[in-house]
Amino acid sequence: MPKIGIIGGSGLYGIEGVEVKEMKRVTTPFGECSDDFKICEFHGIEFAFLSRHGSPHRIAPHRINYRANMWGFREMGAERIVAVNAVGGINRDAAPGDIMIPDQIIDMTEGRQSTFYEEDEVVHVDFTFPFCPELRGLLTKAGKTVGLDLKETGTYVCTNGPRLETKAEISSFQRMGGDMVGMTAMPEACLARELEVCFAGIAVITNYAAGISERPLTVTEVVETMKTSMVRIKDLLKETLKIIPEERGCECRHALRDARL
């Protein structure tokens, strides 16, 4: 069973140069996953790939069944998950085309099912560091190996969508310390933590967020920037797969140890 999972966001629906061994549909207690899982192999390393928005791209961020997706990865055997995100740049130091490895999240979503514990059991997982430090370090190391100039930290502001943000909202997010804005990191990150699965993100700045640039925002700009970034993203993912160790040394694997009341 694959111990590594990759979530493909807007523009990433597969990785050239890897062997797709099997397509697998996973049934979960929380409903259907966004798509069939692709069981892939690269340099003898097996991993599970899932298109977050389905294939073809058809599921908007607010309609994704996040619980089913994350549960599906756990059912597949994944202990680590790397998610790829298209985001808008809030920090002027991050230009379109830049790649960030976020280390913090500000959650502005509402109404999303963000926990597996809704019945009689009460669980409060520690979320001080929402992205796995060990997995983030591996992404950073892999980036240096393949010659990428990564932004090694950043705060991801997650909004509900599907509309883009207002100029006033982005201005507020700036004051809160946000570096990028997207629509899918939550509840993926907290659900992974509840499953004791390591989770890290690769965020591609596809455009400046509302009000940062004088130009109106367009989906076309997002798609075009993701297209031009895909070679770098896929190189980063492949190199990361090569250097992920068999055993985990982080605290993610013990997230539930002191979380239950």
N, C-alpha and C positions, 0 to 999 in steps of 0.2 A: 504494500500500500504506500502511496506517495506521502512523504512527510512534509512536503513543501507545496503551498498553494500560491497561485498568482491570479489576481483579479484584474482583468482588462477593462479599462474605462473607455471613454469616448476616443475612438480612433485606433484602439488596440484590440483586435479580435483574434489574434493569433501571432505566433512567432516563427518567422522563417528559419530554417536550419535545424529545427527540432523535429523529432519523429512523433507523430500522433499515433499512439498504439491502440487507443480505444476511445469511444464516446460512451459516456455513462450517465444515465438519468438517475438521480437520487431522490427518493421519497423521504420527506421529513415530517415531523409532527406539526410543523408550522406552514405547510403548504408547498407549493412548487418553487423550485429555484429559478433564477432568471433564464437559465439555459442548461443544456447538457454539459457535463464536465468533460473536458478533453484530457485524457491521461497521456502525458507526453514524456519523452525521454531525450536528454541532452547530455552527451559525454558520460553515459551510464547512470545519470541522475534522473530519477523519475519525479515528476511533479504534476499537479492537477491545475488546469487552467479553466477559468470561468469568465464569460463575458457578462459584466455587471448589468448592462442594459439589454441583454439578449442579442441574438444574431438572426436576422439583422437588428440593428439598433432600433428598439421599439418601446422600451420601458423608461419613462421619465423618472428622475431621481426620487420624487415623492411617492412613486408607485412601486419602487423596488421592494421585494420581499427580503429585507436584510436578514431577518432571523433564519429564513430557510436557506439562504446562501451560506451564511456562516456555519450553520448546523451541518449543511451538506459537506463543507470542507472538513469538518471534524469527523463526519461519517466516513469520508474518504481516507482519513488517517493523517490529515495535515496537522503539524505542530507549529509551523511557521507560515505566515501569509504576507505577501508583498502586494500592495494595492497601487495601481497606477491611476492618477487623477489629473484631469484637465482643470486648471484653476485660473482665476483672474488675479492679476498682480495689484496689491494694495501698496506695498512698499516700493517706492520709486527706484530703489537700488536693484529691484528684480524686474528685468525687462522681458518682454515676450520672447519665448525660446529658451529662457533660463530654466534650470531644473533644480528644485528644492527637495531636501529630505526633511520634512517637518518634524518638530519635536514637541509641539504643543497644539491644543485644540481649544477653540471657543465655540460652544454648541449653541446655535441660534435656531435650531429646528424645533418643530412642534408637532405633536400628534403621531410621531413615529414610534413603532414598537421597539423599545430599546433595551429590553431585558428578557431573559428566558425565565425569570422567576416572578410569576404573577399570581400564584395560588397561595399556599399556606407557608411556603418557605421564604424568609426574608434574607436577602444577600446584598451587601454593600461592598463592592470591590474597590480597592485602592486604585485611583485613576490619576494620581499625582503626575505621573509620566505616562501619557496615553499611548505613546509609541514605544515599542521594545528597544531599549538602548543597545542591546547586543546586535539586533538585526539592523538597526540604523547604522551602527558602526561597520557592519559588513557591506552595506550599500555604499557607504562613503569610501571604504577601502577599494571596493570593486571599481568605483568611479575613477579613482586616481589611477588604477591599473590600466583602464582603457582610455585615459587622457581626457576625462570630462571635468570641467570646472563647475562642480556642484556647489549650490548653496547648502551648507551642512546643517543649518537650523532654520526654523521658521514657524510661525503660528498660523494655523489653518483655521479660518472662520467658516463654519459650516452653516449654510442657510437652507431653507426648505425648498425653494424653487416652486414651480419650474421657471417663474419669471426671473429675470436678472435684477440686480439690486439698484436702489436709487442712489443718487449722488450723496444725499444726506446719510444714508445707511453706511456707505463706504467711508465717509468722513468719520462717522462714529466708530466704525471698526478700526480705523487708523488710530484714534485716540485710545482704544482698548488694547492696542499693541498687535493688531493683526497684520500679517504679511501677505496673505493670500486669501481668496474666498472661493469656496467650492460648495458642492451640494451632496457629497456622498461619503465623506470620511466618518460621519456619525449617522447611524449608530454602529457602523462596521467595527470601529476601534473598541468600543465598550463591550460589544457582543463577543469579540475575540477574547477580551480579558476575562469575561465570565466563563468562557470555555477553556481558559488557561492556555490559549494559543498566542504565540508571539505575532505581533502585527506591526508593520511599518509601511510607509507610503513613499511613492515617487510622484512628486507634483510638478507638472509641466505648466509654466506660466504661458498661457495661450494669448492673453491680451491684458491690457491695463483695465482695471475695474472702473466702474462708473465714476466720472468726474476726475479721474487721474489723467486721462487723455481727453482732449477736446472732441475727438471723433465719437460718433455713436457706436454702440456695441453691436456686433453682428455675429451670428453663429458661423458664418462663412470664415471669419477671421480665426475662430477657435479651431475649425476643421483644418484649415490650411496650416496653422502653426503646429498642430498635432502631426500632420503628415510629414512636415519637414523635421520633426523631432523624433520620429519613430526609429530611425536607424540608431540614434544614440540611446534611446530607451531600451531597445532590444539588446544592444551590446552590453548595457549596464545589467540587465536581467540575466543574460547568459553568464557574464563574469561572476555575478553574485551566486548563481547556482553552483559554480565551480568551487567556491570557497566556503560555503556553508558547512560547518562541522556537523557530525552525526549527533552529538549530544549538545543540549542547551545548558548554558551557564547563567541564565538570567532568572529573575524572580517571577516571570510570567507563568511559569509552570506550577507555581504555588499560590496563584492569585486567590483561590478560594479558601486557603488554609485558615485565615483569621477573618473571613468575610461574613460568616453566617451568624445570625442572632439565634 
